[in-house]
Amino acid sequence: MGKIEVDLARATSYPYRIPDHSYVYQDGGIEPLTTEVERLDFEDRTPVLAVGSNQSPEQLSRKFVGADWGMIPVVRTDLKDFDVVYSAHITAYGSVAATLHQAPGVTVSLFVNWLDDRQLDRMHETELPNENYEYGRLTGIEPLPEAGPAVDDLYVYNSRRGVFAPGGEPIALEEVPARNRYWPSRTQPENQTLVRDHIAPGKPIEDFIGESVTDGKMRQQRSKKLAGGALRFSYSGYVPSGF
């Protein structure tokens, strides 16, 4: 398999396989959190809401490699009055990424990564340098965790580019489950086609994604075009953290 084929597979399978239960990630493997929860100390960890690929062990294994990072509790958590939608930017590996958006009446099923200080620094390194996301705190929310401690606030990486909304409304990620969802939802391949039609109608989708992966300048131009009609995150309980 050639390099571009690998990139295409990675681009179109975002947000990757997401378990249907809480788990503990460590050294590339996972086990159910229920078998580990009594050995874990949540007190000195930061609860960071994962809205896209950070829910997946596959993506965590890319980010936490090459060192002994220790255990990461990843807790399945329902969040009321929000949904996960496509951001108005394309990642360096070709996917159209995810972001959170307020959606009254919707309950979305996500995960919370409980990170110690070293793990949080590493997550910042993977999320913040390209300025697609900012780090902030969600207050006034009602998270319902499957395990672990109850919390009133969560931290999140929120898109600086805004929400991709070609018809004036967001598009939810089909791969992320939600109850009472009212916005249209699309899989990553379906949304890739929509983005291609918006930017370069008629171009073969493999070529379109491949260009986004291999040509950084073109990728930035495409993200800028998507952001031109984007919706902004306007939840009043969101507090940017200054990163």
Long-range contacts (C-beta under 8 A, 24 or more apart in sequence): 4-210, 4-213, 4-214, 7-93, 7-94, 7-209, 7-210, 7-213, 7-214, 8-94, 8-206, 8-209, 8-210, 8-213, 10-93, 10-94, 10-95, 11-91, 11-93, 11-94, 11-95, 11-188, 11-192, 11-209, 11-212, 11-213, 12-94, 12-95, 12-188, 12-189, 12-192, 12-209, 13-188, 14-52, 14-53, 14-91, 14-95, 14-96, 14-97, 14-98, 14-188, 15-52, 15-53, 15-55, 15-56, 15-59, 15-98, 15-173, 15-175, 15-176, 15-188, 16-53, 16-56, 16-58, 16-59, 17-56, 17-57, 17-58, 18-55, 18-56, 18-111, 18-175, 18-176, 19-57, 19-76, 20-76, 21-76, 21-146, 22-73, 22-74, 22-75, 22-76, 22-111, 22-146, 22-147, 22-148, 23-57, 23-74, 24-71, 24-72, 24-73, 24-74, 25-57, 25-60, 25-61, 25-64, 25-71, 25-72, 25-74, 26-69, 26-70, 26-71, 26-72, 27-68, 27-69, 28-57, 28-61, 28-65, 29-57, 30-57, 30-74, 33-73, 33-74, 33-75, 33-146, 33-147, 33-148, 34-147, 36-71, 36-73, 37-73, 37-147, 37-148, 40-71, 40-73, 40-114, 40-148, 42-73, 42-114, 42-148, 42-149, 44-116, 44-117, 45-73, 45-114, 45-115, 45-116, 46-114, 46-115, 46-116, 46-117, 46-120, 46-155, 47-112, 47-113, 47-114, 47-151, 47-153, 47-154, 47-155, 48-112, 48-113, 48-114, 48-115, 48-120, 48-123, 48-154, 48-155, 48-156, 48-157, 49-77, 49-79, 49-100, 49-110, 49-111, 49-112, 49-113, 49-138, 49-154, 49-155, 49-156, 50-74, 50-110, 50-111, 50-112, 50-113, 51-84, 51-98, 51-99, 51-100, 51-110, 51-156, 51-157, 51-176, 52-84, 52-97, 52-98, 52-99, 52-173, 53-95, 53-97, 53-98, 54-111, 54-113, 54-123, 54-157, 55-110, 55-111, 55-176, 60-113, 63-122, 63-123, 63-126, 64-119, 64-122, 69-118, 69-119, 69-122, 70-116, 70-118, 70-119, 72-113, 72-114, 72-115, 72-119, 73-113, 73-114, 73-148, 74-111, 74-112, 74-113, 74-114, 75-111, 75-112, 75-114, 75-145, 75-146, 75-147, 75-148, 76-109, 76-110, 76-111, 76-145, 76-146, 76-147, 77-109, 77-110, 77-111, 77-112, 77-143, 77-144, 77-145, 77-146, 78-107, 78-108, 78-109, 78-110, 78-143, 78-144, 79-107, 79-108, 79-110, 79-141, 79-142, 79-143, 79-144, 79-154, 80-106, 80-107, 80-141, 80-142, 80-144, 81-105, 81-106, 81-107, 81-141, 81-142, 82-106, 82-108, 82-141, 83-108, 83-170, 83-172, 83-178, 83-181, 83-183, 84-108, 84-110, 84-172, 84-173, 84-176, 84-178, 85-163, 85-164, 85-170, 85-171, 85-172, 85-173, 85-183, 86-163, 86-164, 86-170, 86-171, 86-172, 86-173, 86-186, 86-191, 87-132, 87-159, 87-161, 87-162, 87-163, 87-164, 88-159, 88-161, 88-162, 88-163, 88-164, 88-165, 88-223, 88-226, 88-227, 88-229, 88-230, 89-132, 89-159, 89-161, 89-223, 89-226, 89-227, 90-195, 90-212, 90-219, 90-222, 90-223, 90-226, 91-132, 92-130, 92-213, 92-216, 92-219, 93-213, 94-209, 94-210, 94-212, 94-213, 95-188, 96-164, 96-188, 96-191, 96-192, 96-195, 97-132, 97-159, 98-173, 98-176, 99-133, 99-158, 99-159, 99-163, 99-233, 100-138, 100-156, 100-158, 100-233, 101-163, 101-170, 101-231, 101-233, 102-233, 102-234, 102-235, 103-181, 103-182, 103-183, 105-180, 105-182, 106-178, 106-179, 106-180, 106-181, 106-182, 107-178, 107-179, 107-180, 108-176, 108-177, 108-178, 108-181, 109-176, 109-177, 109-178, 110-176, 112-143, 112-145, 112-148, 112-154, 114-148, 124-243, 127-157, 128-157, 128-243, 131-160, 132-159, 132-160, 132-161, 132-223, 133-157, 133-158, 133-159, 133-160, 134-158, 134-160, 134-240, 134-241, 134-243, 135-240, 135-241, 135-243, 136-238, 136-239, 136-240, 136-241, 137-238, 137-239, 137-241, 138-235, 138-237, 138-238, 139-237, 139-238, 139-239, 140-236, 140-237, 141-237, 155-241, 158-233, 158-238, 159-233, 161-223, 161-226, 161-227, 161-230, 162-227, 162-230, 162-231, 162-232, 162-233, 163-230, 163-231, 163-232, 163-233, 164-191, 164-195, 164-226, 164-230, 165-229, 165-230, 165-231, 166-194, 166-198, 166-229, 170-231, 195-222, 195-226, 198-225, 198-226, 199-225, 199-226
